[in-house]
Amino acid sequence: MIRIATISDRNLLKTMFTEFYASDAVMHTIPQAYHETALDELFSASSRQRAYVLEDGETPVGYALISEKFSHEAGGLELWVEELYLREAARGKGCGSAFFRFLLETAQKEGIARVRLEVEPENTRAAALYAKLGFLPLPYNQMAWTPEGAV
C-alpha cells in the first residue's frame, strides 16, 4: 500500500531517513539535524514537498520524498523524486515499481509536466528500474553550492 505521510509518521520517517542516509545508496551521510529540518518543512502549511509511506500490509517498508517546483524547461510543474528508500526485506518484490506506477499515474492526473530523479552511477539496479519505467537520462552535470563549501 502507498499512502501520503501524516504528522503521526514523523518518527517513522526520521528512522527511515537515518537508515537511508546510512546506506550505500547515497554519496555521504548528513547531520541528524537535517532530518528534523526536512520534517519541519514537510509538515509545514506552505510546504512544496510530500512524502509517501510504502507498506506491506500494515508494516512500513519504505518511503518516498517528493518535491514540486515549476520548470521553465519542462513547461510546467515538475516533481522531483528526492528520495526513495526501501528497507532490505522489501527490495526486489515490486515495491519500487508499484510506487512509480502510482506516482506517474498521480502525475498524469495532476497535469505534471515532468517527473525527475537522480541515481548514483553505481546503483545499476535502480537505474534499470527507472529505464524500464520510461525514464530517460538527462545529460547534465549537476553542480551545487553551500555556504560551507561542501555538497
N, C-alpha and C positions, 0 to 999 in steps of 0.2 A: 504494500500500500504506500502511496505517496500523499503526504498531506502538508499543508502550509504550517510552518512552525509558529507557535504562540509563545507568549511570555512565560508560560509554565514549562517550556522546553529550554529555558535559558541554561540551567545547569547541565542538562544533557548535551546541548550544543557546545558548551565550554569544554566538556570532557572530550567530545569528538574532535573539536578544534585542536586540542592538545595532542590527541592521537595522530591526527593528520599531519601536524607540523613536526612530529617525531618520526614520521615515515620517510621512506626513500622517494616518495612522490613529489617532494618539494626540494628546492635547492639548499635551503638553510632553515634553521629554527628562527622563531621570532620571540620577542619578550612576551611573557604571560599577560602583561598589562594590555597588549594589543588585542587579546581575546575579549577582554572586558570592554574596550573601546568599540570593537566591532559589534558586540552585543548591544551596547548602548545605542549605537547608530541603527542597527537592525530594528530595534523595538521603539525607536523614536517616531513621533507622529509624521515627521516630514521625510522619512527615510525613502530612498530610491532603491532599497535592497529588499529582497525577500529570501527567505530560507525555507527549504523543504526538508522534512524528516522522512527518510525511507525506512519502512518497517516490513518485517517478515512476520505476519500475524500481528501480534502486539509488541514484538521485540524490535527496538530500534537497531538498524543495521548500517545506517549511514545518513549523510546529509548532503544537501547542495546549497550553495550560497550564490545568489544571482544578483547582479546589479543592472539597473536600467539607465540608459542615457540616450540622448539624441545624437545621431551620427549623420553629419552632413554627407559624408561619403556614401552611406547606405540609403540616404534619402528618408530617414525616419528613425523611429525608436529602435534601439539595439539592446539586446540582452547580452550581458557578459557573464559567462559561467566562471565565476571567481574560483570556486572550489567545488569539487565533487569528491566525496570520500565514502568509501565502502569498507566496513570492517572486514578483516581477513575471511571470516566464515561466510560472508555474503558474496565474495568475489567469484566470478565465473558461473554465476547462477542466473544471469539475465537481469539483475537489478539495475545495472548501468543502462542497458538497452531499454528497459522499461521506463526508467527515468527520462531518458532522452526522447522516447516516443511521446511521453506525457508533456515534456517541455516544448517540443516542436509543435504538437497539436495546440497547446495553450498559446504559443507564439502566433500561430496562424489565426486563431480565434481573436486575439488581441490586436492583430494588424501589425505585428512586429516586423520590421524591415530586415533584420539580420540577427542571428544568434552567433556569438563569437566566443572562442575559448582559446586557451593555450595549453600546450602539453610539453613536458620535458622530452628532449630527443631520445633519452634512454627508455621512456615509457612507451615502448612499442605496442604493448597490448592495448593501452588506452587509445593510441593513435590509430590502430587498426579498427577499433570500435567506431571512432569518430568518422573515419573514412567510409566505413560500411554504412553509416547513417547519413552520408551525403555531405559531410563537412569537407571543405577543400582548403588546402594550405593558403595562407596569406604570406607572401614572401617579404615580410617586413622584418627588420632587425629592431627589436624593442630597445628603448633606452629609458632610463629613469633618473630622477634627481631627488635627493633628500637633503635636508639641512646638514645631516651628519656626514654626507658623502658616501654612504653605504646603501646598497639596494637591499 
